[in-house]
Structure formats: C-alpha cells, structure tokens
Amino acid sequence: MEVTKVGVTKVSLDKRTRFRGFATVELDNSVVIANIRIIDGEKGKFLAMPSVERKRVCKSCGAKFSRSDRYCPKCGVEAVINLAELKHKSVVKIIDPKLLEKITEAVIKEYERVSKL
C-alpha cells in the first residue's frame, strides 16, 4: 500500500502537553484513516492511531455504562471520572512495519510543512 494523500491539522504548541495535531491519511486512493494524533515524544514525533474509550464500570455496582452517561443506569450513582483510569482500545492497527513507517514519514513531513506556514 502507498500513502496517496495526507492532511494535517495543527493545534497550539502548549508546553503543558505533547499533543501537536491530527492527521488524516489516504492509502491507495481507497482507505482513509482519520483522527491520527501527532505526539511530540522524547525521541521526536510519533503517531498514535485512532482509539475509543472502553465502557466505564460503576464503582458501586460493577455495571458497565457508556462514556456519555453521567449516572450508572443500574444503580443511579453519579459517574465520577478519574482520567488516569480511563481505558482505550485501538480502532486502527497497522500490522506491517513498513507501511507504518511510510505513514509516519508522510505525516511528519506534512506536519513540518504546515508548521512553516
């Protein structure tokens, strides 16, 4: 597969966060991967593939509920959110290391180009 199109949306360079922007990648004019996060790591920039939050578990009764629920649907206890305990699961996983390298290089190159504007 080849990277045929890359789009980058840069966010502010807030020093309190390593998050630098979002990318959308098109592969072979056939598949689009959106909401790729660009992260500024200790060894340079890297990509975090799209993910979604897993269902939350009520600390009172153990029932699972959606992230949009403010209260447990089973026992009615208010959903207290501890950001450190939130669990996510990948939506996209690139298995081929060569393809991941191509995507990463293309996104970082486009990010650097957009940063100069």
KAWO-V964849 format. One record per residue. N is the residue number from 1. PHI is phi in radians with two decimals (* if undefined). NEAR is the number of other C-alpha atoms within 12 Angstrom. Layout:
BEGIN
n->N phi->PHI near->NEAR
n->N phi->PHI near->NEAR
END
This chain:
BEGIN
n->1 phi->* near->19
n->2 phi->-2.11 near->21
n->3 phi->-1.39 near->26
n->4 phi->-1.82 near->20
n->5 phi->-2.78 near->23
n->6 phi->-2.39 near->33
n->7 phi->-2.20 near->30
n->8 phi->-2.26 near->29
n->9 phi->-1.99 near->26
n->10 phi->-1.45 near->28
n->11 phi->-1.94 near->20
n->12 phi->-1.09 near->14
n->13 phi->-1.59 near->15
n->14 phi->-1.19 near->12
n->15 phi->-1.19 near->10
n->16 phi->-1.39 near->9
n->17 phi->-2.32 near->14
n->18 phi->-1.67 near->21
n->19 phi->-1.23 near->24
n->20 phi->-2.01 near->32
n->21 phi->2.93 near->33
n->22 phi->-2.01 near->30
n->23 phi->-2.32 near->36
n->24 phi->-2.18 near->33
n->25 phi->-2.17 near->37
n->26 phi->-1.93 near->24
n->27 phi->-1.99 near->22
n->28 phi->0.89 near->16
n->29 phi->0.92 near->14
n->30 phi->-2.28 near->13
n->31 phi->-2.20 near->17
n->32 phi->-2.05 near->22
n->33 phi->-1.97 near->30
n->34 phi->-1.92 near->27
n->35 phi->1.09 near->25
n->36 phi->-1.37 near->35
n->37 phi->-1.62 near->31
n->38 phi->-1.76 near->38
n->39 phi->-2.06 near->27
n->40 phi->-1.63 near->22
n->41 phi->-1.65 near->14
n->42 phi->-1.13 near->8
n->43 phi->-1.80 near->7
n->44 phi->2.02 near->14
n->45 phi->-1.35 near->22
n->46 phi->-2.50 near->29
n->47 phi->-1.89 near->36
n->48 phi->-2.05 near->34
n->49 phi->-1.20 near->28
n->50 phi->-0.99 near->24
n->51 phi->-2.53 near->19
n->52 phi->-2.24 near->18
n->53 phi->-1.28 near->19
n->54 phi->-1.26 near->18
n->55 phi->-1.05 near->21
n->56 phi->-1.53 near->30
n->57 phi->-2.05 near->29
n->58 phi->-1.18 near->26
n->59 phi->-1.24 near->21
n->60 phi->-1.49 near->18
n->61 phi->-2.05 near->18
n->62 phi->1.49 near->17
n->63 phi->-1.23 near->19
n->64 phi->-1.57 near->21
n->65 phi->-2.58 near->25
n->66 phi->-1.30 near->18
n->67 phi->-1.18 near->23
n->68 phi->-1.46 near->15
n->69 phi->-1.34 near->20
n->70 phi->-1.55 near->16
n->71 phi->-2.32 near->24
n->72 phi->-1.13 near->25
n->73 phi->-1.21 near->22
n->74 phi->-1.59 near->18
n->75 phi->-1.94 near->17
n->76 phi->1.48 near->18
n->77 phi->-1.22 near->19
n->78 phi->-1.11 near->18
n->79 phi->-1.40 near->27
n->80 phi->-1.57 near->20
n->81 phi->-1.78 near->18
n->82 phi->-1.85 near->12
n->83 phi->-1.02 near->11
n->84 phi->-1.19 near->8
n->85 phi->-1.66 near->14
n->86 phi->-1.14 near->17
n->87 phi->-1.96 near->17
n->88 phi->-2.16 near->18
n->89 phi->-2.20 near->15
n->90 phi->-1.21 near->16
n->91 phi->-1.69 near->17
n->92 phi->-2.26 near->19
n->93 phi->-2.32 near->17
n->94 phi->-1.56 near->22
n->95 phi->-1.48 near->10
n->96 phi->-1.37 near->11
n->97 phi->-1.08 near->12
n->98 phi->-1.19 near->14
n->99 phi->-1.16 near->19
n->100 phi->-1.05 near->24
n->101 phi->-1.13 near->19
n->102 phi->-1.06 near->24
n->103 phi->-1.09 near->36
n->104 phi->-1.06 near->30
n->105 phi->-1.06 near->23
n->106 phi->-1.13 near->29
n->107 phi->-1.19 near->39
n->108 phi->-1.11 near->34
n->109 phi->-1.06 near->21
n->110 phi->-1.18 near->26
n->111 phi->-1.06 near->31
n->112 phi->-1.11 near->20
n->113 phi->-1.10 near->16
n->114 phi->-1.15 near->20
n->115 phi->-1.15 near->17
n->116 phi->-1.39 near->9
n->117 phi->-1.24 near->8
END
